[in-house]
Amino acid sequence: MKRFLTLRNALLALGALVVFVLVFRGCVGDGSDADAPPYEATAVRVGDLRSTVSATGTLDAVGTVTVGTQVSGEVERVFVDFNDRVEQGQILALVDPELLDAAVRDARAGVERAQAGVRQAESAVGQARAGLAQAEAQLAQSRAQRTEAAAALARSAPLAEQGYLSSREFVPIQTAVETAEAGVRASQGAVASAQAGVASAQAGVRQAQGSVVSSQEALRQALKNRRNAEIRAPIAGVVVQRSVEEGQTVAASFSTPELFVIAEDLGEMEILVQVDESDVGLVEAGQSVEFTVAAFPDETFRGVAEEVRLRPETVQNVVLYTVVVAADNVSGQLMPGMTATVEFVVGGVEDALLVPAAALRFEPPEAVRSAAREAQRDSTTATRDDAPAFSADLAEIWTPTGDPAGSLLRPLLVRVLATDGTTTAVAPTESSEDVLKRGLEVVTRMDVSDNPFD
């Protein structure tokens, strides 16, 4: 019986001890919760702040050139590969030149035939001119004979009139004159015919010369096609893409096939950044840019905005504008095609008062607001309800009063200088210049689940 009472007393004592500990802990806990303020606050600090616009874009090389072919055929040789550095004019590939060489030989033969035609036409001109000279000599002889016959007729006519010459003797003299006139007309006809022959021969020369020009042009085209069979680098740079293999057939009948892509200088890169229409108004040429790439997440690269393109793109009902950013790539870490997360530095301040952006978004319960209005009804510090409409750069923050029996919080009207979305730089207004200082606590959140003001 005594053993049973002893065990019972021990259990009762242990239970009392447990109850005492639990009650004590509950009292301590209630006391600390009651002492904790029902809000979260952060101290105002001084520092620098940058205002940025974030977007993403794709890296690309500056001065990228696509190399194609103007002739069709089978690719006989490929002389370069990916990442090879090439010089301007260097042969990259060769299209089978057999048919093109045959075309060059045929064009050269055509030039030789045309030149032979010119020589033949010039020979015909020489012959025509010789015939013209002979006809002109015959005309001169006929004219001399006519002159001689006319002189003889002039001497004989008076004698015939006086009867010293008979008609038998006089008629042959008259006939000789008529015969000489006919000879002159015949010679004149021969001269005209010879002149026409010379003109025709000269026209033949011009035609032959035209054939020479045409055949020479055909030869130049054939030589150009032969040179085009040698695919050469238009610029010095690095081969970033090769789309052709030896033995592959390329056709250039409708569009130029893409064989190689050469980047002029990988030491200079550009980023084509897609900026939302709501932010593009803040972006302009000359702004500093910082960006990161997934390959080097701990490294920040820098660039400069060069151009804001006016042509928009609509992606899933979102209007985007392309901004071209120039970036140095002296280290060679950046590669074409990388995705860059870009931040445009659109503004900033130095040595400014900084508060969390949540402090500007904080709205206290109506009971707190009413208590604050009541406490500051005669104060020069304006509240949101008493002050006129806010301008775009004004905002309201709330600070603890330290008076739990009275108004728990009080409002301060501040001027917004810049924000990065997380932190905001502010400056005091006339009503808050004596209060807004480094170290002042500003409320960012309030627990209203057990708020005594509700």
C-alpha positions as CSV (number, residue, x, y, z in Angstrom):
1,M,0.0,0.0,0.0
2,K,2.8,2.4,0.9
3,R,4.6,1.5,-2.4
4,F,1.4,2.3,-4.4
5,L,1.1,5.7,-2.6
6,T,4.7,6.5,-3.3
7,L,4.3,5.7,-7.0
8,R,1.2,7.8,-7.2
9,N,2.8,10.7,-5.5
10,A,5.8,10.6,-7.9
11,L,3.5,10.6,-10.9
12,L,1.5,13.5,-9.6
13,A,4.7,15.5,-8.9
14,L,6.0,14.8,-12.4
15,G,2.7,15.9,-13.9
16,A,2.7,19.1,-11.9
17,L,6.2,19.8,-13.2
18,V,5.2,19.3,-16.8
19,V,2.2,21.6,-16.4
20,F,4.4,24.2,-14.8
21,V,6.9,24.1,-17.6
22,L,4.1,24.3,-20.3
23,V,2.4,27.2,-18.5
24,F,5.6,29.0,-18.1
25,R,6.5,28.7,-21.8
26,G,3.1,29.8,-22.8
27,C,3.3,32.9,-20.6
28,V,6.7,33.8,-22.0
29,G,5.5,33.2,-25.6
30,D,2.4,35.3,-25.1
31,G,4.5,38.1,-23.6
32,S,7.0,38.2,-26.5
33,D,4.2,38.2,-29.2
34,A,2.4,41.0,-27.4
35,D,5.6,43.0,-27.4
36,A,6.3,42.5,-31.1
37,P,4.9,45.3,-33.3
38,P,2.2,44.2,-35.9
39,Y,4.3,45.4,-38.9
40,E,7.6,45.0,-40.7
41,A,9.9,48.0,-41.1
42,T,13.2,48.7,-42.9
43,A,15.6,51.5,-42.2
44,V,16.2,54.2,-44.8
45,R,19.8,54.0,-46.2
46,V,21.9,56.1,-48.5
47,G,23.4,54.7,-51.7
48,D,23.4,54.7,-55.5
49,L,20.6,53.4,-57.6
50,R,20.2,52.6,-61.3
51,S,17.0,52.4,-63.2
52,T,17.0,49.7,-65.8
53,V,14.9,48.1,-68.5
54,S,15.3,44.3,-68.8
55,A,14.9,42.3,-72.0
56,T,16.4,39.4,-73.8
57,G,18.1,39.1,-77.2
58,T,20.3,37.0,-79.4
59,L,24.0,37.5,-80.0
60,D,25.2,37.8,-83.6
61,A,28.4,38.7,-85.3
62,V,28.9,42.1,-86.9
63,G,29.3,42.1,-90.7
64,T,28.0,38.6,-91.4
65,V,28.1,37.8,-95.1
66,T,26.4,34.8,-96.8
67,V,28.4,33.3,-99.6
68,G,26.6,31.6,-102.5
69,T,27.2,30.6,-106.1
70,Q,26.2,32.0,-109.4
71,V,26.9,28.9,-111.4
72,S,25.3,25.4,-111.2
73,G,27.2,22.1,-111.1
74,E,28.8,19.6,-108.8
75,V,31.0,20.8,-106.0
76,E,34.4,19.4,-106.8
77,R,36.4,20.6,-103.9
78,V,35.8,22.3,-100.5
79,F,38.8,24.0,-99.1
80,V,37.6,25.4,-95.7
81,D,35.7,24.2,-92.7
82,F,33.9,25.6,-89.6
83,N,35.9,28.2,-87.6
84,D,38.6,28.6,-90.3
85,R,39.9,32.1,-90.7
86,V,39.9,33.2,-94.3
87,E,41.3,36.2,-96.3
88,Q,39.5,38.2,-98.8
89,G,39.6,36.5,-102.2
90,Q,40.6,33.1,-100.8
91,I,39.1,30.1,-102.6
92,L,36.5,28.4,-100.4
93,A,35.2,25.8,-102.8
94,L,35.4,24.8,-106.5
95,V,32.4,23.9,-108.8
96,D,33.3,21.3,-111.5
97,P,34.7,23.6,-114.3
98,E,34.8,21.1,-117.2
99,L,31.7,22.5,-119.0
100,L,32.7,26.0,-118.2
101,D,36.2,25.5,-119.7
102,A,34.6,24.1,-122.8
103,A,32.4,27.2,-123.0
104,V,35.5,29.4,-122.7
105,R,37.2,27.5,-125.6
106,D,34.1,27.8,-127.8
107,A,33.8,31.5,-127.1
108,R,37.5,32.1,-128.0
109,A,37.0,30.2,-131.2
110,G,34.0,32.5,-131.9
111,V,36.2,35.5,-131.4
112,E,38.7,34.2,-133.9
113,R,36.0,33.5,-136.4
114,A,34.7,37.0,-136.1
115,Q,38.1,38.5,-136.4
116,A,38.7,36.4,-139.6
117,G,35.4,37.7,-140.9
118,V,36.6,41.3,-140.3
119,R,39.8,40.6,-142.2
120,Q,37.8,39.1,-145.1
121,A,35.5,42.1,-145.1
122,E,38.4,44.5,-145.1
123,S,39.9,42.6,-148.1
124,A,36.6,43.0,-149.9
125,V,36.7,46.7,-149.2
126,G,40.2,46.8,-150.8
127,Q,39.0,45.0,-153.9
128,A,36.0,47.3,-154.2
129,R,38.2,50.4,-153.9
130,A,40.5,49.0,-156.6
131,G,37.4,48.5,-158.9
132,L,36.3,52.1,-158.1
133,A,39.8,53.4,-159.0
134,Q,39.7,51.5,-162.3
135,A,36.2,52.9,-163.1
136,E,37.3,56.4,-162.2
137,A,40.3,56.0,-164.6
138,Q,38.0,54.7,-167.3
139,L,35.7,57.8,-166.7
140,A,38.7,60.1,-167.1
141,Q,39.7,58.4,-170.4
142,S,36.1,58.7,-171.7
143,R,35.9,62.3,-170.8
144,A,39.3,62.9,-172.7
145,Q,37.9,61.1,-175.7
146,R,34.8,63.2,-175.6
147,T,36.9,66.4,-175.4
148,E,39.0,65.3,-178.3
149,A,35.9,64.4,-180.4
150,A,34.3,67.7,-179.5
151,A,37.4,69.6,-180.6
152,A,37.5,67.8,-183.9
153,L,33.8,68.6,-184.5
154,A,34.4,72.3,-183.7
155,R,37.2,72.4,-186.4
156,S,35.3,70.5,-189.0
157,A,31.9,72.3,-188.7
158,P,33.0,75.6,-190.5
159,L,34.7,73.7,-193.2
160,A,31.6,71.6,-193.8
161,E,29.5,74.8,-193.9
162,Q,31.9,76.3,-196.6
163,G,31.8,73.1,-198.6
164,Y,35.3,72.1,-198.0
165,L,34.2,68.8,-196.3
166,S,31.6,66.5,-197.7
167,S,28.9,65.0,-195.6
168,R,30.6,61.6,-195.9
169,E,33.6,63.1,-194.2
170,F,31.7,65.2,-191.7
171,V,29.2,62.6,-190.4
172,P,31.9,60.3,-188.8
173,I,33.2,63.3,-186.9
174,Q,29.7,63.9,-185.4
175,T,29.3,60.2,-184.7
176,A,32.6,60.2,-182.8
177,V,31.3,63.0,-180.5
178,E,28.2,61.0,-179.7
179,T,30.2,57.9,-179.1
180,A,32.5,59.7,-176.6
181,E,29.4,61.1,-174.7
182,A,28.1,57.5,-174.4
183,G,31.4,56.3,-173.2
184,V,31.4,59.0,-170.5
185,R,27.9,58.1,-169.3
186,A,28.9,54.4,-169.2
187,S,32.1,55.2,-167.2
188,Q,30.0,57.3,-164.8
189,G,27.7,54.3,-164.2
190,A,30.7,52.1,-163.6
191,V,32.1,54.6,-161.1
192,A,28.7,54.7,-159.2
193,S,28.6,50.9,-159.2
194,A,32.1,50.7,-157.8
195,Q,31.3,53.3,-155.1
196,A,28.3,51.2,-154.1
197,G,30.5,48.2,-153.9
198,V,32.9,50.0,-151.7
199,A,30.0,51.1,-149.4
200,S,28.7,47.5,-149.3
201,A,32.2,46.2,-148.4
202,Q,32.6,48.8,-145.6
203,A,29.2,47.8,-144.2
204,G,30.4,44.2,-144.3
205,V,33.5,45.3,-142.2
206,R,31.2,47.0,-139.7
207,Q,29.1,43.9,-139.4
208,A,32.1,41.8,-139.0
209,Q,33.5,44.1,-136.3
210,G,30.1,43.9,-134.5
211,S,30.4,40.1,-134.6
212,V,33.8,40.5,-133.0
213,V,32.4,42.6,-130.2
214,S,29.6,40.2,-129.6
215,S,31.9,37.2,-129.6
216,Q,34.3,39.0,-127.2
217,E,31.4,39.7,-124.8
218,A,30.5,36.0,-125.0
219,L,34.1,35.2,-124.2
220,R,34.1,37.6,-121.2
221,Q,30.9,36.0,-119.9
222,A,32.3,32.5,-120.3
223,L,35.5,33.6,-118.4
224,K,33.3,35.2,-115.7
225,N,31.4,32.0,-115.3
226,R,34.7,30.1,-115.1
227,R,35.9,32.4,-112.4
228,N,32.5,32.1,-110.6
229,A,33.2,28.3,-110.4
230,E,35.9,29.3,-107.8
231,I,33.8,30.3,-104.8
232,R,35.9,33.0,-103.1
233,A,35.6,34.8,-99.8
234,P,34.2,38.4,-100.3
235,I,35.6,39.5,-97.0
236,A,38.2,38.5,-94.5
237,G,36.8,36.8,-91.4
238,V,35.9,33.5,-89.8
239,V,33.7,30.7,-91.3
240,V,30.8,30.3,-88.9
241,Q,28.7,28.1,-91.2
242,R,29.4,25.6,-94.0
243,S,26.4,24.2,-95.9
244,V,28.0,22.3,-98.7
245,E,30.0,19.0,-99.1
246,E,32.2,17.7,-101.9
247,G,30.1,16.0,-104.6
248,Q,27.0,17.9,-103.8
249,T,25.2,19.5,-106.7
250,V,24.2,23.1,-106.5
251,A,21.7,24.9,-108.7
252,A,21.7,28.7,-109.1
253,S,18.8,28.9,-111.6
254,F,16.2,30.6,-109.4
255,S,17.9,31.6,-106.2
256,T,21.5,31.7,-104.9
257,P,22.1,28.7,-102.7
258,E,23.8,29.4,-99.3
259,L,27.2,27.7,-99.1
260,F,29.1,29.5,-96.4
261,V,28.5,32.2,-93.8
262,I,31.5,34.4,-92.9
263,A,31.7,36.6,-89.8
264,E,33.8,39.7,-90.5
265,D,35.0,40.1,-86.9
266,L,34.1,38.1,-83.9
267,G,35.8,40.6,-81.7
268,E,32.8,42.8,-82.2
269,M,29.3,41.4,-81.5
270,E,25.8,42.8,-81.7
271,I,22.7,41.8,-79.8
272,L,19.2,42.0,-81.3
273,V,17.2,42.8,-78.2
274,Q,13.3,42.5,-78.2
275,V,12.0,45.3,-76.0
276,D,8.4,45.5,-74.9
277,E,6.4,48.5,-76.2
278,S,5.8,49.6,-72.6
279,D,9.6,50.0,-72.1
280,V,10.9,51.0,-75.5
281,G,10.1,54.7,-74.8
282,L,12.9,54.7,-72.1
283,V,15.5,53.2,-74.4
284,E,17.6,55.3,-76.8
285,A,20.8,55.1,-78.7
286,G,24.0,55.7,-76.6
287,Q,22.7,54.2,-73.4
288,S,24.9,51.8,-71.4
289,V,23.9,48.2,-71.4
290,E,24.9,45.3,-69.2
291,F,24.1,41.7,-70.1
292,T,24.8,38.1,-69.1
293,V,24.7,34.8,-70.9
294,A,23.9,31.4,-69.6
295,A,27.4,30.1,-70.5
296,F,29.0,32.5,-68.1
297,P,26.3,33.3,-65.4
298,D,28.7,34.9,-63.0
299,E,30.2,37.3,-65.5
300,T,28.6,40.6,-66.6
301,F,29.4,42.0,-70.1
302,R,28.9,45.6,-71.2
303,G,27.7,47.2,-74.4
304,V,26.1,50.3,-75.9
305,A,22.6,50.7,-77.5
306,E,23.2,51.7,-81.1
307,E,19.8,51.7,-82.8
308,V,16.1,51.4,-82.0
309,R,14.4,50.0,-85.1
310,L,11.0,51.3,-85.9
311,R,9.5,48.1,-87.3
312,P,7.5,46.3,-84.6
313,E,6.9,42.6,-84.2
314,T,3.9,41.1,-82.6
315,V,4.5,37.9,-80.6
316,Q,1.5,36.4,-78.8
317,N,-0.3,39.7,-78.9
318,V,2.7,41.5,-77.4
319,V,4.3,44.3,-79.5
320,L,8.1,44.2,-79.4
321,Y,10.7,46.5,-80.9
322,T,14.2,45.4,-81.9
323,V,17.1,47.3,-80.3
324,V,20.6,46.8,-81.7
325,V,23.3,46.6,-79.0
326,A,27.0,46.7,-79.8
327,A,29.4,44.7,-77.5
328,D,33.1,44.0,-77.4
329,N,34.2,40.4,-77.6
330,V,38.0,40.8,-77.2
331,S,38.0,37.8,-74.8
332,G,36.3,35.6,-77.4
333,Q,33.8,34.2,-74.8
334,L,30.7,35.4,-76.7
335,M,29.5,33.3,-79.6
336,P,26.8,33.9,-82.2
337,G,23.4,32.5,-81.3
338,M,23.8,32.9,-77.5
339,T,20.8,34.3,-75.6
340,A,21.6,37.4,-73.6
341,T,19.7,38.8,-70.7
342,V,20.1,42.5,-71.2
343,E,19.6,45.5,-68.9
344,F,19.4,49.0,-70.3
345,V,20.6,51.7,-67.9
346,V,17.9,54.3,-68.4
347,G,18.5,56.4,-65.4
348,G,20.0,56.6,-61.9
349,V,21.0,58.6,-58.9
350,E,24.0,58.8,-56.5
351,D,24.1,59.3,-52.8
352,A,20.3,59.2,-52.6
353,L,17.9,58.1,-49.8
354,L,16.9,54.5,-50.6
355,V,13.8,52.7,-49.4
356,P,12.3,49.3,-50.4
357,A,9.8,49.6,-53.3
358,A,7.3,47.7,-51.1
359,A,7.2,50.8,-48.8
360,L,5.7,52.8,-51.6
361,R,3.1,50.1,-52.3
362,F,2.2,49.6,-48.6
363,E,-1.4,50.6,-47.7
364,P,-2.3,50.6,-43.9
365,P,-5.7,49.4,-42.6
366,E,-8.4,52.1,-42.6
367,A,-8.4,52.2,-38.8
368,V,-4.7,53.1,-38.8
369,R,-5.3,55.7,-41.5
370,S,-8.1,57.2,-39.4
371,A,-5.9,57.4,-36.3
372,A,-3.1,59.0,-38.3
373,R,-5.5,61.6,-39.7
374,E,-6.8,62.4,-36.3
375,A,-3.3,62.7,-34.8
376,Q,-2.1,65.0,-37.7
377,R,-5.3,67.0,-38.4
378,D,-3.6,70.2,-37.4
379,S,-0.2,69.2,-38.7
380,T,1.5,70.6,-41.8
381,T,2.4,67.1,-43.0
382,A,-0.2,66.1,-45.6
383,T,-1.7,62.6,-45.8
384,R,-3.1,61.0,-48.9
385,D,-6.7,61.9,-47.8
386,D,-5.9,65.5,-46.9
387,A,-3.5,66.4,-49.6
388,P,-4.4,67.4,-53.2
389,A,-4.0,64.9,-56.0
390,F,-0.5,63.3,-56.3
391,S,1.7,64.2,-59.2
392,A,3.5,61.4,-61.1
393,D,6.7,61.8,-59.0
394,L,5.1,61.9,-55.5
395,A,4.4,59.0,-53.3
396,E,3.5,58.2,-49.6
397,I,5.4,56.1,-47.2
398,W,4.5,55.2,-43.6
399,T,6.7,55.3,-40.5
400,P,6.2,54.0,-37.0
401,T,5.3,56.7,-34.4
402,G,6.5,54.7,-31.4
403,D,3.3,55.5,-29.6
404,P,1.2,52.3,-29.3
405,A,-1.4,54.2,-27.3
406,G,-2.0,56.7,-30.0
407,S,-1.5,56.7,-33.8
408,L,0.6,53.6,-34.6
409,L,1.9,54.9,-38.0
410,R,2.2,58.3,-39.7
411,P,2.5,59.1,-43.4
412,L,5.3,61.0,-45.1
413,L,5.0,62.6,-48.6
414,V,8.2,62.0,-50.6
415,R,9.4,62.6,-54.1
416,V,10.3,59.5,-56.2
417,L,13.7,59.9,-58.1
418,A,14.3,56.5,-59.6
419,T,13.5,52.8,-59.0
420,D,14.8,49.5,-60.2
421,G,11.6,47.6,-59.1
422,T,13.1,46.5,-55.8
423,T,14.5,49.6,-54.3
424,T,13.4,53.2,-54.8
425,A,15.4,56.4,-54.5
426,V,13.3,59.2,-52.8
427,A,13.8,62.8,-51.7
428,P,11.9,64.7,-49.0
429,T,9.2,67.1,-49.8
430,E,8.7,70.4,-47.9
431,S,6.5,68.5,-45.4
432,S,8.9,65.7,-44.8
433,E,12.4,67.2,-45.1
434,D,12.9,67.3,-41.3
435,V,11.9,63.7,-40.8
436,L,13.1,61.7,-43.8
437,K,16.7,60.9,-42.9
438,R,19.1,58.0,-43.0
439,G,18.1,55.3,-40.4
440,L,14.4,56.3,-40.4
441,E,12.2,53.1,-40.4
442,V,9.6,52.8,-43.1
443,V,6.8,50.2,-43.0
444,T,6.8,47.6,-45.8
445,R,4.1,45.2,-44.4
446,M,1.5,45.0,-41.7
447,D,-0.1,42.0,-40.0
448,V,-3.9,42.6,-39.9
449,S,-4.9,39.1,-38.7
450,D,-4.9,40.3,-35.1
451,N,-4.9,44.0,-35.6
452,P,-6.3,46.0,-32.6
453,F,-7.5,48.7,-34.9
454,D,-9.9,46.4,-36.8
